[in-house]
Amino acid sequence: MKLFGFRSRRGQTVLGSIDHLYTGSGYRIRYSELQKIHKAAVKGDAAEMERCLARRSGDLDALDKQHRTALHLACASGHVKVVTLLVNRKCQIDIYDKENRTPLIQAVHCQEEACAVILLEHGANPNLKDIYGNTALHYAVYSESTSLAEKLLFHGENIEALDKV
């Protein structure tokens, strides 16, 4: 009889499944449930992303179980090359996940300024709100990022937007 152990036979630790991966400050990801295009986005593998799109095994705007696209995941992880590739391929920029977060909101929430700038330059709407009523500017202010706030305001963010609190 085994009294102590840190791993089960299925590869799980005492703290939970090793299948979980955290990206940025916003997403908990069950890697085994992702499609190839989402895995490439999380890893920042632009070459694999190109292969997925060439094989048509990856719909540009495919959703995972949380309604996140590859663009959401790449923005949360700060993978500039993948974000650039996706926006140049004309993916949906203002698509919502289950919490009504757009890739721009997620990039700002995770303080991935380079990704946020790419999205803004490609026409992302900075005035969209998540389920809590927060815009990208709210998240820039919460994280005390004056640089991101300045860029959002330059691209037309509504300074008067109210959250649900």
C-alpha positions as a Python dict, from the first residue, in 0.01 Angstrom:
ca = {
    (1, 'M'): (0, 0, 0),
    (2, 'K'): (139, 334, -108),
    (3, 'L'): (95, 611, 149),
    (4, 'F'): (273, 901, -18),
    (5, 'G'): (327, 998, -377),
    (6, 'F'): (345, 1303, -589),
    (7, 'R'): (226, 1156, -917),
    (8, 'S'): (-53, 926, -1010),
    (9, 'R'): (-25, 674, -1290),
    (10, 'R'): (-200, 917, -1523),
    (11, 'G'): (75, 1179, -1487),
    (12, 'Q'): (-111, 1406, -1252),
    (13, 'T'): (58, 1586, -968),
    (14, 'V'): (-90, 1645, -626),
    (15, 'L'): (-170, 2000, -737),
    (16, 'G'): (-361, 1888, -1045),
    (17, 'S'): (-315, 1793, -1403),
    (18, 'I'): (15, 1868, -1571),
    (19, 'D'): (-191, 1917, -1884),
    (20, 'H'): (-270, 2275, -1784),
    (21, 'L'): (-68, 2563, -1915),
    (22, 'Y'): (-93, 2925, -1814),
    (23, 'T'): (-35, 3203, -2064),
    (24, 'G'): (9, 3564, -1968),
    (25, 'S'): (-208, 3663, -1677),
    (26, 'G'): (-538, 3571, -1830),
    (27, 'Y'): (-580, 3221, -1965),
    (28, 'R'): (-574, 2875, -1818),
    (29, 'I'): (-540, 2630, -2103),
    (30, 'R'): (-598, 2257, -2122),
    (31, 'Y'): (-342, 2187, -2392),
    (32, 'S'): (-482, 1846, -2489),
    (33, 'E'): (-815, 2005, -2586),
    (34, 'L'): (-663, 2252, -2832),
    (35, 'Q'): (-661, 2220, -3209),
    (36, 'K'): (-326, 2234, -3388),
    (37, 'I'): (-372, 2599, -3480),
    (38, 'H'): (-432, 2691, -3115),
    (39, 'K'): (-129, 2492, -2999),
    (40, 'A'): (89, 2676, -3252),
    (41, 'A'): (-45, 3009, -3122),
    (42, 'V'): (25, 2921, -2757),
    (43, 'K'): (379, 2809, -2843),
    (44, 'G'): (440, 3107, -3070),
    (45, 'D'): (534, 2874, -3354),
    (46, 'A'): (474, 3084, -3666),
    (47, 'A'): (612, 2810, -3894),
    (48, 'E'): (365, 2554, -3755),
    (49, 'M'): (87, 2812, -3786),
    (50, 'E'): (176, 2853, -4157),
    (51, 'R'): (168, 2474, -4200),
    (52, 'C'): (-174, 2451, -4032),
    (53, 'L'): (-314, 2719, -4257),
    (54, 'A'): (-156, 2566, -4569),
    (55, 'R'): (-300, 2221, -4485),
    (56, 'R'): (-634, 2380, -4408),
    (57, 'S'): (-625, 2185, -4082),
    (58, 'G'): (-658, 2515, -3905),
    (59, 'D'): (-949, 2747, -3965),
    (60, 'L'): (-813, 3098, -3912),
    (61, 'D'): (-1095, 3181, -3670),
    (62, 'A'): (-1149, 2836, -3515),
    (63, 'L'): (-1275, 2850, -3157),
    (64, 'D'): (-1165, 2640, -2862),
    (65, 'K'): (-1406, 2539, -2583),
    (66, 'Q'): (-1379, 2886, -2427),
    (67, 'H'): (-1450, 3049, -2766),
    (68, 'R'): (-1091, 3171, -2797),
    (69, 'T'): (-923, 3198, -3134),
    (70, 'A'): (-557, 3151, -3214),
    (71, 'L'): (-534, 3532, -3210),
    (72, 'H'): (-663, 3546, -2849),
    (73, 'L'): (-404, 3289, -2741),
    (74, 'A'): (-115, 3449, -2931),
    (75, 'C'): (-199, 3789, -2780),
    (76, 'A'): (-220, 3647, -2427),
    (77, 'S'): (122, 3488, -2476),
    (78, 'G'): (284, 3788, -2645),
    (79, 'H'): (376, 3609, -2967),
    (80, 'V'): (419, 3903, -3203),
    (81, 'K'): (511, 3696, -3510),
    (82, 'V'): (199, 3482, -3480),
    (83, 'V'): (-23, 3786, -3418),
    (84, 'T'): (124, 3956, -3726),
    (85, 'L'): (73, 3643, -3935),
    (86, 'L'): (-290, 3609, -3829),
    (87, 'V'): (-388, 3972, -3885),
    (88, 'N'): (-213, 3974, -4223),
    (89, 'R'): (-421, 3667, -4314),
    (90, 'K'): (-734, 3871, -4230),
    (91, 'C'): (-853, 3686, -3922),
    (92, 'Q'): (-1139, 3839, -3724),
    (93, 'I'): (-979, 4100, -3502),
    (94, 'D'): (-1277, 4194, -3285),
    (95, 'I'): (-1403, 3843, -3207),
    (96, 'Y'): (-1522, 3768, -2851),
    (97, 'D'): (-1431, 3479, -2622),
    (98, 'K'): (-1672, 3346, -2353),
    (99, 'E'): (-1598, 3647, -2130),
    (100, 'N'): (-1656, 3885, -2423),
    (101, 'R'): (-1286, 3966, -2432),
    (102, 'T'): (-1143, 4058, -2768),
    (103, 'P'): (-781, 3983, -2858),
    (104, 'L'): (-707, 4354, -2793),
    (105, 'I'): (-857, 4341, -2444),
    (106, 'Q'): (-658, 4024, -2376),
    (107, 'A'): (-333, 4174, -2505),
    (108, 'V'): (-377, 4479, -2282),
    (109, 'H'): (-485, 4265, -1984),
    (110, 'C'): (-167, 4059, -2022),
    (111, 'Q'): (40, 4375, -2080),
    (112, 'E'): (153, 4261, -2424),
    (113, 'E'): (197, 4609, -2571),
    (114, 'A'): (350, 4502, -2903),
    (115, 'C'): (53, 4274, -2973),
    (116, 'A'): (-194, 4548, -2877),
    (117, 'V'): (-26, 4796, -3112),
    (118, 'I'): (-42, 4550, -3403),
    (119, 'L'): (-414, 4500, -3342),
    (120, 'L'): (-481, 4873, -3319),
    (121, 'E'): (-287, 4937, -3639),
    (122, 'H'): (-502, 4675, -3814),
    (123, 'G'): (-829, 4834, -3704),
    (124, 'A'): (-917, 4667, -3373),
    (125, 'N'): (-1200, 4851, -3197),
    (126, 'P'): (-1069, 4981, -2862),
    (127, 'N'): (-1419, 5061, -2733),
    (128, 'L'): (-1557, 4708, -2705),
    (129, 'K'): (-1642, 4584, -2355),
    (130, 'D'): (-1607, 4247, -2184),
    (131, 'I'): (-1877, 4088, -1964),
    (132, 'Y'): (-1768, 4310, -1675),
    (133, 'G'): (-1809, 4627, -1880),
    (134, 'N'): (-1435, 4685, -1903),
    (135, 'T'): (-1267, 4817, -2215),
    (136, 'A'): (-901, 4776, -2303),
    (137, 'L'): (-840, 5119, -2145),
    (138, 'H'): (-975, 4997, -1811),
    (139, 'Y'): (-720, 4713, -1814),
    (140, 'A'): (-440, 4952, -1911),
    (141, 'V'): (-532, 5173, -1615),
    (142, 'Y'): (-562, 4875, -1376),
    (143, 'S'): (-211, 4764, -1473),
    (144, 'E'): (-79, 5122, -1452),
    (145, 'S'): (43, 5111, -1811),
    (146, 'T'): (48, 5473, -1923),
    (147, 'S'): (211, 5374, -2251),
    (148, 'L'): (-73, 5138, -2342),
    (149, 'A'): (-334, 5388, -2226),
    (150, 'E'): (-177, 5655, -2447),
    (151, 'K'): (-183, 5426, -2751),
    (152, 'L'): (-546, 5331, -2689),
    (153, 'L'): (-650, 5695, -2658),
    (154, 'F'): (-460, 5779, -2977),
    (155, 'H'): (-661, 5510, -3158),
    (156, 'G'): (-998, 5644, -3043),
    (157, 'E'): (-1065, 5480, -2707),
    (158, 'N'): (-1360, 5642, -2531),
    (159, 'I'): (-1225, 5794, -2211),
    (160, 'E'): (-1581, 5821, -2073),
    (161, 'A'): (-1659, 5445, -2094),
    (162, 'L'): (-1804, 5309, -1770),
    (163, 'D'): (-1766, 4958, -1635),
    (164, 'K'): (-2044, 4769, -1453),
    (165, 'V'): (-1927, 4855, -1102),
}
